[in-house]
Amino acid sequence: MVAISRHLSVMARDGSPADVRVVPFEERHAAAFRDLNLDWIEEYFAVEELDRKYLEAPAETILAPGGAILMVERSGVPIGCCALIKHGGGVYEVSKMAVDRSLRGLGIGALLLREVIGHARTLGAEKLTIISNTVLEPAMRLYRHLGFVEVPLESNAYARGNVALELALR
C-alpha cells in the first residue's frame, strides 16, 4: 500500500479544530474496523454473512487480494474507516465506510471519502462502485456530492442494498 499519513482539520462540535489523520490499515485497527462497521450496520440493518467475512478477516479478504483500507484517527484513536475492495479490471468497490456515531456530521466522512478516491487512483482504479441503501440519506448526499452517479443495480451481494452508484476515475 502507498504510504498515507495526512493530517486533516475538521471542526469539533464545540467549534474548535479537531485534527484527524488518515492512515493505512494496520492489524492494530482490526477491532476498530469491525466495531465501527457493526455499529452502523446494526443501527439500520442486520449483519449479513458477507459483512462477517470482511469484518472478521480484513487483511485476508480485503488487503491480500489487492484492496485497501484507510482509517481515520483522532489523537491515535480510530474514529472512521473505509475499504476499497478490488474487483479487477480497474474496478474497486467502496465498502465498509463508517464514522464513529458521536462524530458524525463534522465532515470526517467527506474527508475520508476524498482520501479513498485519491488512494484508488494511486492503485490504478478506473471506476469506483458503491452498493448502498437510500435510507442512508447523509451517505447518499455525500456520494452524489463527490460525483458518484446512480446506475442500475445489476448484482447485489447484500440484502440491504437497494441502490448502486459509480464514479469514473479516468
N, C-alpha and C positions, 0 to 999 in steps of 0.2 A: 504494500500500500504506500502511496505517496505520503511523505511526511506532512502532517497537518497540525498546526497548533496556532490558531489565531485567536487573539483577544478581540472580543466584540463588546460594544457598550449598549446596554438597554436601560430603560428606566425601571426602577423598582416601584412598587405600589405607593411608597411614601414620597416619590418624586426624586429620590436620589439615584445617581448612576449605580447600576449593578453590573459589574464586569463578569462576563462569562467567557468561556474558552471552548472552542470546538476542537476535539481531539479524536484521533483514530481509536477504535475499539481495542481494548486490551482485555485479557482474561479477567482482570480485576473488575471489569464493568459488567460481567455476565449477569450477576444477580440484579443489578440496577436495570439492565436492558430488559430482563424478564419482568421485573416488578413494575416498571413504568408502563410497559405494554399491557400487562394483565390488568392494571388499574383502569385504563381507558376501555379496554375490551369488555371487562366485566361491568363497567358503568353503563354501557349501551347495548351490549350483545352477550352472546355465550362464547366461551373459549372453544375453538374448534381444533381438530386434530392437527391441521397444518400450523396453527399458532403454536401448539405444543412442540412440534418438530423444530421450528425455528427458534423458539424461546429457550428450549432446554439445551440446545447444542448449536449456538450461533457460529462458533468457529468452524465446525464441520459442515453445517448446512448452508451458511451464507458466505463466509470468508473463503473456505477451501475451494469452492467451485469458481472463484474469481469475483465475488461480490465484495461489498464493503459495508462497514457500519461506522457511523460518526456519532460521537457522544458529545453532549454539551455539559460542561462542568461549571459550577459556580463555587469558588473557593475550594476546588478539588472534589466537590460533591457532585455526582452525576444528577442532572436535572432534566435531561432530554436525550433523545436518541432517534436515529433514522437509519434504515438499512437500504442498500442497493442490492437487489438480487439479480444476478446475471442470468439472462435467458438465451444469450447467444445472438449472433448476427447484429451486434451493436445495440441490442435492446436490453435495458435494465429496468426492473420494477422498483419503484419507490415503495417501501413497505416498512411496517413496524415503526412508524413515526409517533413519538409520544413526548409530551412535556408534562412535568410534574403539575398536578392539578392546581396546586396552590400558586403556581407561577404562570398559569395560562393567561393570555390577554396582554402580555407585556412585550410581544414581538419576538419572543425566543423561537417560536416555530417558524416564523418568516426568515429569521437569520439562519436557522438550521437548514431549512429547505434550500435557501440560496447557496449555502455551502455544499449541500448534497448535489445540487445541479452542477456547480463548478467542479466538484470532485468527479462526477460522472463524466464530464468532458475529458478530464485527465485520464480516465480509464478507457477512453475511446468510444464512449457511448454515442450513438447516433439518435436514439429515441429513448425517452423515459415513459413508462406506463404506470398508472395507478388504478387499483380497484378499490373503490370506497363505497360509502353509503351516503345518500343525500340527507340523512338525519344529522350528519356531522357538519352542520352548516358553517362553523368557523373554518374548518379544514377545507371545505368546498370553496369558500370565498378565497382562501389563501392560494389554493391550486390555480384557480382561474386568474387571480391577480398576477401570478408569476408565469402566466402564459399557457398553462395546460388547457386543452380543449376537450370537450366531451366527444367520445367516439362510441360506436355501437359496442355493447357488451357481448363479445363473442364467446369467450370462455371464462369461467369463473370458478376458482378453486375454493372460494369462501361462500357459505350460505348467506352471510350478511351483505355481500357485495351486490349493489344494485346500479352502479354507475362505473364506467371506465373513462379514463382520461389519458391523454398523451401529450408529450412535449417533444417536438422535433428539435434536435440539437445541431443538426447540420443542414 
